């Protein structure tokens, strides 16, 4: 293990964002399990042994943790893929002096294991400590009754272990680009190459479409099951578990969308780019999206993930609240004492949304920053051809604006659909519930749009300034 950890120490600066993502994912899981235990004890005390509510709470905890780990894995995979793209020349030099591609990939995977261990342990420890402090504070402020709450339990090790394993696996998947680097690339100006077409693209299309179709089918089946549409069949008793069917459907369909991103996202970006005028910088920004589909989609998908995740949690929480309130109006005798439970539950939802926003923000900032910094040679060539530093900054700002518009629209549509289906599949069949239109909290949506735009612009300022501060000759010499 010493060699992987020495590789990690040598490249620690590249992994700061990945460590933060692993820490946030582990903290999310630990905080979620602690919050679930506290809410379970609170509900049992306030409402008695209400089995359906406790089951729903446990299901929600599992779903949120799976989503957090899944999103963290995607962000980590994306980060490692971007890091490897920037190490092409270094890897080629090592290949030239005798190192094998598999040895280089094992080294990168070892870095991923070190990232997962460090981040998960830090995040888990901090979250457990803060959860204990928060419960004691809420009891002292009489927000919670003075009970014995299961805050620190052995089960809290589960999210730490899961995050370590998924981070290691994500680094292995993200490092597959290592296998395509050849020794001869060390002799030239090796840079990230556009994704190969032909057979690889056809294979990607087949896999992506298959995942989307299967995922959409599971989402619909979970929705119908949760709404109790199979009441006349042998599935009548499984309505509360519809969300467990919808969950893998959401994961599969979203994975398919991510795989298909290099095939459709550049065209979307170019179309959006036409809305920003016909100046030289904006036209070049629109053309860059098509010139390297893999890079442009990898940068965009980070923001799509963030907007989708936040929108999904916001819409799910509001739909959840709307469903419970509707059921309470229709069946008041069954839901006595629910109001206080809803208040505490919405506080937990708000905390989860905050965690989700943090994970997404780290992924977006890291992807944009690395993308700009790894294009210093390209930007230097533009400067050598006569572009001023102001024109280069305007081009990158136009790219960020295109990315933001395309990603926000995509993320809002996906997040609304996933959040509404999740809430309906979970609570659609409860007494007094039923089919409701998606709850759209427009102030939150507006905040997501503005926050995404601000994040995309701010994330590109510092790396752009650093890239354009170099003279054209120095930028062209960057390895």
N, C-alpha and C positions, 0 to 999 in steps of 0.2 A: 504493500500500500504506500510505501514511501515515495515511489516514482510518481504516481498520480497526484499525491499531495504536494510534491515539489513542483510539478507542472502547474498546479493550482496557485501556489505561491508566486511563481514566475509571471502568471497572467491574472493576478488577483484584481487588478484594476478593471479588467474586462468583465468581471463577474459581480461587481457591486450590485447591479440591478437584479441579477438572478438570485443573489443571496437575500436581497430585500423581498423579492417575490416569494421565495421559499419561507422566509420568516413570516410574511403576511398570511400565506396559506396555512401554515401550522398554527399561527395565532388565531386565525379564523376558525379552524377546526376545534381547537381547545376552547376558545370562547363560546363556540356554538354548543359543544357538549356540556360545558358548565352552565350555560344559560338554559339549556333544555332540562337539566337536572333541577335547577332552581325553579323554573316555570312548572315542572311536573309536581314538585313539592307544594308550590303555591296553589296550583289548581286543585290538587287533592285536598288541601286544607280549606280552600274557599268554596269549592263546589262538591266536595265529597269524591268518591271514587267514580269519576265520570270517564268511563273507559274509552268512549269514542273520541273525546277531546284529547286524552293522553296518547291514544294511538296516532291521531292526526299530528300531534306535536312531534312524536318520535319520527314519523314519516317525513315531516318537514325538515327536521334536523338532518336526517340521512341525505335528503335531496340537496339541501344547501351545502353540506360538506362535500358531496360528490361534485357539485357544480364548482365549488371553490377549488378543489383539487384539479378538476378538469381544466378550468381556466388557467390556473397556475402552471399546469403542464404545457398548455398551448403557448403561453407567454414565454416559458423557459425554452421550449423547442424553437420558437421564433428567434429568441435572443441568441441561442447557440448557433443557429443557421446564419444569422447576421455576423456573428463573431468569426465563424469559419470563413465566410465570404471575404472578410477583411484580412485573414491570415493566409490567403492562397499562396502568396510568394514565399512566405516562411515555410509552409508545409512542403511546397515544391522543392525548396532548398534541402530540407531534411530528407526528402525522397531521393534527391540527387546524390546525397552522400551515403545512401544505403538503407535508410529507414523504410519500412513497408507501410502501405496505406492502412492496413489493419492495426499496426502498432500505433500509428498516429491517432486512429479513431479510438483505440483503447485508452490512450492518454487523455483525450478529450472527455471520454466517458468518466474517467477517474476524476477529472476536474468537476464534472457534474455531481459525482458522489460526494466530493468534499463540499461543494456548494450546498447540496441538500442537507448534509449533516450539520454544517455550521448554521445555516439559516433556520432549519427546523428547530434545533435546540434553543436558539436564541428566541425565536418567535413563540415557541411553546412555553418557555419559562416566563417570559414577560406576560403572556396572556393569562396564564394560571395565577400569577401574582396579582394582576389587575382585577381578575374576576373575583378573587377572594376579597380584595379591598372594596370593590364595588358592592358586593353583597353586604358586607359589614356596614358600609356607608348607607345603603338603602334601608337596612334594618334600623340604624340609628336615626334616620330621618323619617321613619315610620311609613316609608313607601312599601316596604315588605314587612309582614308580621315576623315576630321573633321565633323562628323555627330552626330546626337542624337541617341545613341545606347541603346536599351532596355536591360541593364545589370542586374539591380536589379529590379525585378518585383515580384508580389505576387505569381506567378506560381512556384517560387523557393522553396516554402514551400512544394510542392508536393513530391519531392524526399526525403525530410526529413521525412515526414509522412510515405511514403512507406517503407523506410528503417527501421523505428521503428517497423512497423507492421510485416515486413518480418523477422526481427531479433527475435522478440517475437515468431512468428510462427516457425522459425527454431529451437529455443531453445526448444519449445514444442516437435517438431519432434525428435530432437536429444536426448531428455531426456526419450524416450520411454523405454530405458534400465532399468530405475528405477523400472518399473512395474514387472520386472523379478527377482529383488533382494529379497531374503527371509531372515527373521530374523535369521535363523539358520546359515547363512553364517557369522554372527558376531562371532560365536564360533570357527571358523577355520581361516585358512589363505585364506581369500576370495580374489580372483583375478578375472579378466575378464575371462569369459568362452568362448570357441569357440561357434560359432553360431550353433543353433540346426539344425539338418538335417530333413529328412523326409518331413512332411507336409509343414513346414515353407519354406523349400528349393523349393518344388514344387510350392508353391504359389508365391514365389519370381520369379521363372522362368516364370510362366504364365504372371505375371504382367510385367516383364522386356521385354519379347518377344513381348507382345501386344503393349507396348509403342514404342519399336524399329520399329515394322512393321507399326504402324499408323504414327509415326514420319517420317519414310522413305518415305511413300506414300505422305505425305504433302510436304516434301522437293522436291520430283520429280514433284508434281503438281505445286508447286510454281515456280520451275525452268522452266517448260514447259510454264507456263503462262507468266513468265517474258521474255521468248524468243519469244513470239508471235506465238506459235505453234497452238493456238486456234483462229487464225485470221478469219477462215471461220465460226466460231460459234458465239453464242451470247456473248462470253467472250472476244471478240476482244478488247474492250475498257478497259479491266482490267489488261493489261500487266504491267503497272507501279506498280501495287499493288501485283505482284507475291511474292515479298519479305515478305509481311505481311502474306502470306500463308506459306511460307517457315520458318518463324520465329518460330511459335508454333511447326512446324515439327522438327526443330533443338532442341528446348527445350525438347520435348517429347522423341525424339530418344536418346539424351544425358542422360536424366534422366533414361531411360531404361538401357543404358550402365553402369551407376553408380550403379543401383540396381543389375545388373548382375555381377559386378566386383568381389564379393566374390566367384563367381562360376567359373570364368575363369582366373582372375588375378594371383592367387597363382600358377597355373600350368605354366603360362607365366614366373613368377618370378623364379620358380624352373628350367625351361628350360634355362633361361638366366644364372642362377647360375652355370649350368654345364660348361659354357664357361670360368669360372674363376678358373678352376683347381679342383683338388681332395683333397686339404688339409683339415685338420680337421675343421678349422674355416670356410672355404668356404662351405664345405658340410653341416655343421650345419646351416649356414646362409640360404642355399637353403631349408633345411628341415623346418626351422622356418616359411617360407612362407605358407607351407601347414598345419602346426600344428595348426595355428590360422588364418583361412582364413579371418575372419571379420577384425581382427586387421591389417593384412598385406595389404588387399585391401583398408582399410580406410586410411592407410598411403600413399599407392601408388596413390590412386585416387586424392589426393591433388595436386601432381605433374602433373598428367594427365590433370587436370582441368587447371592448369597454362599454360602448354605447348600448350594445345588446344586453350585456349583463346588468347594467344599472337600470335600464328601462324595464327589463324583465322583473327585477325585484320590486321596482316601484309599482308597476302595473299589477303584479301578483299580490303585493301587500294591500293595495287599494281594492282590488277585486275580492280578496279574502275578507277585508273589512265589510265591503258591500254585501257579500253573501251572508256573513254572520248576522249583520243587521237586518237583512231581509228575512232570514229565517227566524230571528227573534220577534219581528213584527207579526209573522204568520203563526208562529208557535210560541207565544210568550211563556207558557207554563214550562216548556222544556229548556228554556235558556235563562232562567233566573240567575242573577249574579254574574252574567257574562260581561257586563260593561267593564268592570274592573280588570277582568282577565284580558279583554281586548286592549285596554290601555297599556298594560305591561307588555303584551305581545307586540304592539306597534312600536314600543320603545326598542324591543329586540330587533324588529324588522329594520328600524332606522339605523341601528348599529351595524347590522349586516350589510345594508346598502353602503354605509361608509367604508367598511372593509372592502367591498366589491369595487368601489370607486378608487380606493388606494391601489389595489392590485392592478386595475386597468390603467391608471395614470402612470404607474411605474413602467408598464409594458409599452405604452405609447411614447413616453419620453425617451426610453432607451432605444426603441426602434428608430425613431426620427433622428436622434442624436448620432447613433452609429451609422445610419444611412448617409447622413450628410458628411460626417468625418471620413467615411470610406470612399467618398467621391472627390477627395482633394485633387487627385490627378486629373480627373475629368474637368473639375472647376478650373484648375490651372491651365488646361488646354483652351478653355473658353476665354480665359484672360489673355492667353498668348495670341488668340485669334482676334482680339480687339474688344472683348467685353470689359466693361468697367466693373469695379467691385459693386457699385450700386445696381447695375443690371443683373449681376449674378444673385445678389440678395433679393431683387425683385422676382427673379425666376424661381428661387427656392420658396419665397413667400407665396407665389402663385401655385406652386406644387402643393404647399401645405393647405392652401384654401381649397383646391380641387379635392385633395384627400379628405378634408373635413366634411365638405358637402356630400360627397359620395358615401363616406363611411357613416355619417350621422343619419342620412336617409335610410340606408340599408339597416343600420343597427336599430333605429326606431321601429321599423316594420317587423324585424325579427323579434326584438325584445317584447313588443306588444303582443305578438302572436304567442310566444312561448309563455309569457307571464299569465295571459288570460287562460290558455289551455291548462297550465299548471294549477291555477286556482279552481277552475271548473272541475278538473279531474279529481282534485282533492276533496272539494266540499259540495259539488253539484248535486249529490244524491242525499245530503243530510235532510232531515225533516224540516220542511218549510223553505228549503233552498230551491234550486232550479237553474235554468239557463238565463244568464244576464249578459248584457252587452259589456264589452271591456271597459273597465274604469280607467279613464284617461286623466290623470292629475296634470293638467296643463302647466301649472307653475313649475312642477318638477321637470317636465319635458323641456320647457323653455330654459331651465337652469342647465339641463344636460347639453342642450344645443350650444348655449353660450360658453359653458365650461369646456366643451370639446374644441370649439373654435379657439378659445384662449390658450388651451393646452397645446394645440397643434402649432400655433404661432410662437408661443414662448419657448417650446421645446426646440424650435429650429433656430432661434436667435443666436445663442451662444456658439453652437458648432458652426453656424454659417459665418459668424465673425472670425472664428479661429481659422476656418478654411480660406476665407478671402483675405486674411491678414498676411498670408504668405505671398511672396512674389511669384509670378507665373513660372519662372525657372525653378524656384524651390518647390513649388507644388507639383511640377512635372517630375521632379526627382524623388517624390515620396514613394516609398515602397509599400 
